[in-house]
């Protein structure tokens, strides 16, 4: 009986050590921004933004008048958004999208129209 217990404990011990050495810890990915919306005047300018995540990310814009200084990064990263002058009277909007391996989130830029 004691021999069976010793063999069982030895088997459990070996199984546990195999799992601890080969099992990876899973990190639950997260993604957010310092601000979900950036409101800017009609003038050309740069605006700070922060991508807050714990994984690698990539970024793209859906417009030709707003861009970012970085298009990829890892973890929490300060970025600079550059906005061209809006010479139209109407305000305009664009989306900047950040993607991780499993998440996708967008922040909005609203630029005022040029005063008449």
Backbone as CSV, one residue per row, in Angstrom:
resi,resn,N_x,N_y,N_z,CA_x,CA_y,CA_z,C_x,C_y,C_z
1,UNK,0.817,-1.191,0.000,0.000,0.000,0.000,0.864,1.260,0.000
2,UNK,1.885,1.301,0.886,2.766,2.456,0.952,3.542,2.640,-0.349
3,UNK,3.886,1.519,-0.960,4.618,1.588,-2.233,3.749,2.222,-3.315
4,UNK,2.455,1.906,-3.357,1.538,2.480,-4.335,1.391,3.981,-4.111
5,UNK,1.346,4.429,-2.892,1.236,5.860,-2.573,2.495,6.593,-3.022
6,UNK,3.647,6.013,-2.758,4.920,6.628,-3.162,4.990,6.744,-4.682
7,UNK,4.579,5.701,-5.392,4.604,5.726,-6.860,3.618,6.775,-7.380
8,UNK,2.439,6.853,-6.773,1.440,7.845,-7.180,1.950,9.262,-6.942
9,UNK,2.543,9.510,-5.797,3.089,10.838,-5.499,4.232,11.197,-6.450
10,UNK,5.062,10.239,-6.765,6.157,10.468,-7.707,5.615,10.814,-9.090
11,UNK,4.583,10.083,-9.539,3.982,10.353,-10.850,3.356,11.749,-10.887
12,UNK,2.642,12.115,-9.837,2.036,13.460,-9.771,3.100,14.546,-9.742
13,UNK,4.168,14.300,-9.046,5.261,15.265,-8.967,5.909,15.482,-10.331
14,UNK,6.145,14.400,-11.058,6.725,14.518,-12.395,5.770,15.215,-13.354
15,UNK,4.494,14.912,-13.299,3.508,15.559,-14.170,3.449,17.052,-13.886
16,UNK,3.499,17.421,-12.620,3.473,18.839,-12.249,4.697,19.580,-12.732
17,UNK,5.868,18.967,-12.638,7.083,19.655,-13.073,7.120,19.822,-14.580
18,UNK,6.560,18.859,-15.322,6.497,18.981,-16.772,5.608,20.156,-17.142
19,UNK,4.456,20.296,-16.510,3.540,21.387,-16.827,4.151,22.729,-16.458
20,UNK,4.776,22.836,-15.291,5.337,24.109,-14.880,6.473,24.552,-15.792
21,UNK,7.206,23.632,-16.350,8.329,24.021,-17.202,7.887,24.327,-18.628
22,UNK,6.772,23.729,-19.098,6.388,23.933,-20.490,5.125,24.778,-20.665
23,UNK,4.381,25.030,-19.625,3.158,25.839,-19.731,3.520,27.311,-19.660
24,UNK,3.041,28.088,-20.625,3.306,29.521,-20.625,2.190,30.252,-19.909
25,UNK,2.543,31.362,-19.320,1.561,32.200,-18.665,0.871,33.034,-19.739
26,UNK,-0.446,33.050,-19.755,-1.199,33.809,-20.756,-1.507,35.195,-20.223
27,UNK,-1.210,36.219,-21.014,-1.511,37.601,-20.653,-2.770,38.013,-21.388
28,UNK,-3.762,38.461,-20.649,-4.997,38.938,-21.253,-4.722,40.296,-21.891
29,UNK,-4.829,40.423,-23.227,-4.517,41.689,-23.879,-5.550,42.768,-23.547
30,UNK,-5.076,44.004,-23.493,-5.959,45.150,-23.280,-5.551,46.250,-24.249
31,UNK,-6.497,47.144,-24.562,-6.235,48.235,-25.499,-7.166,49.391,-25.182
32,UNK,-6.586,50.573,-24.977,-7.371,51.786,-24.771,-6.506,52.986,-25.154
33,UNK,-7.087,54.170,-25.045,-6.380,55.412,-25.375,-6.506,56.391,-24.221
34,UNK,-5.581,57.337,-24.153,-5.694,58.394,-23.156,-6.988,59.176,-23.391
35,UNK,-7.316,59.420,-24.675,-8.557,60.108,-25.047,-9.179,59.373,-26.229
36,UNK,-10.486,59.123,-26.167,-11.165,58.456,-27.275,-11.484,59.412,-28.417
37,UNK,-11.505,60.732,-28.126,-11.762,61.747,-29.148,-10.796,62.905,-28.957
38,UNK,-10.181,63.339,-30.053,-9.325,64.529,-30.047,-10.037,65.605,-30.853
39,UNK,-10.380,66.706,-30.218,-11.020,67.834,-30.902,-9.984,68.920,-31.097
40,UNK,-9.822,69.362,-32.350,-8.772,70.335,-32.668,-9.347,71.481,-33.495
41,UNK,-8.633,72.590,-33.495,-9.028,73.749,-34.297,-8.713,73.501,-35.769
42,UNK,-9.049,74.462,-36.622,-8.824,74.338,-38.068,-7.342,74.435,-38.445
43,UNK,-6.518,74.951,-37.560,-5.093,75.151,-37.860,-4.343,73.832,-37.942
44,UNK,-3.255,73.831,-38.732,-2.348,72.687,-38.751,-1.689,72.593,-37.382
45,UNK,-1.560,71.370,-36.861,-1.022,71.228,-35.505,-0.660,69.775,-35.209
46,UNK,0.019,69.596,-34.094,0.281,68.258,-33.575,-0.409,68.131,-32.219
47,UNK,-0.875,66.915,-31.947,-1.628,66.651,-30.723,-1.085,65.368,-30.095
48,UNK,-0.825,65.375,-28.782,-0.356,64.138,-28.146,-1.507,63.166,-27.895
49,UNK,-1.185,61.895,-27.978,-2.134,60.828,-27.672,-1.317,59.682,-27.085
50,UNK,-1.955,58.821,-26.317,-1.269,57.665,-25.744,-2.043,56.403,-26.060
51,UNK,-1.335,55.421,-26.620,-1.885,54.087,-26.820,-1.560,53.313,-25.538
52,UNK,-2.590,52.798,-24.883,-2.410,52.081,-23.628,-2.734,50.609,-23.873
53,UNK,-1.690,49.785,-23.899,-1.872,48.352,-24.134,-0.726,47.580,-23.489
54,UNK,-0.875,46.293,-23.411,0.171,45.452,-22.840,0.740,44.463,-23.863
55,UNK,0.477,44.726,-25.140,0.930,43.844,-26.222,1.416,44.696,-27.406
56,UNK,1.918,44.039,-28.439,2.333,44.728,-29.663,1.104,45.256,-30.391
57,UNK,1.263,46.383,-31.090,0.144,46.993,-31.813,0.625,47.626,-33.109
58,UNK,-0.336,47.849,-34.026,-0.084,48.605,-35.258,-1.223,49.604,-35.428
59,UNK,-0.965,50.644,-36.222,-1.891,51.767,-36.308,-2.040,52.221,-37.746
60,UNK,-3.241,52.682,-38.125,-3.435,53.289,-39.435,-4.551,54.333,-39.366
61,UNK,-4.503,55.280,-40.298,-5.469,56.373,-40.388,-6.320,56.177,-41.632
62,UNK,-7.573,56.639,-41.572,-8.436,56.530,-42.748,-8.504,57.838,-43.534
63,UNK,-7.558,58.749,-43.283,-7.586,60.025,-44.011,-6.193,60.427,-44.470
64,UNK,-6.175,61.421,-45.344,-4.884,61.956,-45.804,-4.531,63.254,-45.087
65,UNK,-5.372,63.724,-44.172,-5.080,64.973,-43.466,-4.674,64.777,-42.008
66,UNK,-4.710,63.533,-41.524,-4.268,63.239,-40.156,-3.375,62.004,-40.184
67,UNK,-2.242,62.094,-39.515,-1.310,60.969,-39.473,-0.647,60.916,-38.102
68,UNK,0.056,59.825,-37.842,0.748,59.654,-36.566,2.228,59.426,-36.802
69,UNK,3.035,59.807,-35.827,4.488,59.654,-35.974,4.928,58.198,-35.894
70,UNK,4.114,57.332,-35.280,4.426,55.914,-35.198,3.296,55.113,-35.825
71,UNK,3.638,53.998,-36.447,2.614,53.119,-37.003,2.608,51.752,-36.323
72,UNK,3.534,51.539,-35.404,3.544,50.303,-34.623,4.323,50.531,-33.343
73,UNK,4.059,49.666,-32.384,4.754,49.781,-31.113,4.446,48.597,-30.229
74,UNK,4.877,48.708,-28.987,4.666,47.644,-28.023,4.395,48.265,-26.666
75,UNK,3.317,47.836,-26.034,2.992,48.364,-24.718,2.494,49.792,-24.779
76,UNK,2.453,50.432,-23.618,1.972,51.816,-23.539,2.963,52.742,-24.233
77,UNK,2.450,53.546,-25.186,3.326,54.371,-26.019,2.699,55.733,-26.274
78,UNK,3.489,56.797,-26.083,3.058,58.143,-26.447,3.266,58.324,-27.947
79,UNK,2.236,58.820,-28.632,2.333,59.098,-30.067,1.974,60.558,-30.306
80,UNK,2.359,61.058,-31.476,2.005,62.413,-31.875,1.154,62.342,-33.125
81,UNK,-0.021,62.952,-33.053,-0.932,63.004,-34.187,-0.722,64.347,-34.887
82,UNK,-0.453,64.324,-36.189,-0.275,65.550,-36.977,-1.518,65.768,-37.824
83,UNK,-2.027,66.988,-37.789,-3.249,67.342,-38.506,-2.941,68.502,-39.445
84,UNK,-3.311,68.364,-40.715,-3.144,69.452,-41.678,-4.224,70.506,-41.473
85,UNK,-3.994,71.712,-41.962,-4.976,72.782,-41.850,-6.262,72.420,-42.592
86,UNK,-7.386,72.758,-41.975,-8.683,72.578,-42.631,-9.097,73.934,-43.194
87,UNK,-9.047,74.096,-44.508,-9.396,75.367,-45.149,-10.876,75.441,-45.506
88,UNK,-11.609,74.345,-45.331,-13.053,74.343,-45.598,-13.807,74.897,-44.397
89,UNK,-15.001,75.408,-44.640,-15.843,75.932,-43.564,-16.427,74.803,-42.709
90,UNK,-16.586,73.633,-43.306,-17.162,72.488,-42.590,-16.107,71.789,-41.730
91,UNK,-16.545,71.311,-40.579,-15.643,70.493,-39.766,-15.471,69.133,-40.444
92,UNK,-14.452,68.402,-40.035,-14.209,67.082,-40.611,-13.788,66.113,-39.509
93,UNK,-13.941,64.832,-39.828,-13.635,63.767,-38.875,-12.767,62.705,-39.538
94,UNK,-11.969,62.064,-38.742,-11.249,60.886,-39.221,-11.042,59.929,-38.061
95,UNK,-10.778,58.689,-38.416,-10.550,57.638,-37.433,-9.112,57.156,-37.520
96,UNK,-8.518,56.962,-36.361,-7.215,56.321,-36.261,-7.472,54.972,-35.580
97,UNK,-7.101,53.897,-36.256,-7.374,52.556,-35.745,-6.089,51.900,-35.266
98,UNK,-6.166,51.306,-34.091,-5.048,50.553,-33.527,-5.502,49.105,-33.395
99,UNK,-4.642,48.194,-33.857,-4.944,46.764,-33.791,-3.838,46.023,-33.056
100,UNK,-4.259,45.055,-32.256,-3.332,44.085,-31.685,-3.630,42.759,-32.368
101,UNK,-3.030,41.697,-31.906,-3.301,40.397,-32.509,-4.778,40.014,-32.365
102,UNK,-5.409,40.435,-31.264,-6.792,40.017,-31.002,-7.772,41.169,-30.799
103,UNK,-7.289,42.401,-30.719,-8.159,43.545,-30.439,-8.029,44.614,-31.512
104,UNK,-9.086,45.405,-31.666,-9.094,46.515,-32.619,-9.927,47.633,-32.001
105,UNK,-9.350,48.849,-31.960,-10.053,49.977,-31.373,-9.692,51.244,-32.133
106,UNK,-10.635,52.189,-32.174,-10.471,53.411,-32.954,-10.647,54.632,-32.061
107,UNK,-9.797,55.646,-32.289,-10.081,56.946,-31.681,-10.401,57.926,-32.794
108,UNK,-11.153,58.936,-32.454,-11.698,59.885,-33.421,-10.993,61.229,-33.333
109,UNK,-10.763,61.847,-34.494,-10.242,63.221,-34.541,-11.321,64.066,-35.188
110,UNK,-11.716,65.121,-34.505,-12.691,66.084,-35.053,-11.968,67.409,-35.193
111,UNK,-11.899,67.904,-36.445,-11.233,69.171,-36.703,-12.266,70.203,-37.123
112,UNK,-12.249,71.345,-36.458,-13.180,72.425,-36.767,-12.935,72.949,-38.182
113,UNK,-13.986,73.553,-38.724,-13.857,74.206,-40.030,-13.161,75.535,-39.884
114,UNK,-12.679,76.051,-41.003,-11.998,77.344,-41.026,-13.019,78.468,-40.843
115,UNK,-12.717,79.448,-40.005,-13.642,80.563,-39.824,-13.760,81.384,-41.117
116,UNK,-14.971,81.831,-41.385,-15.188,82.591,-42.640,-14.956,84.060,-42.434
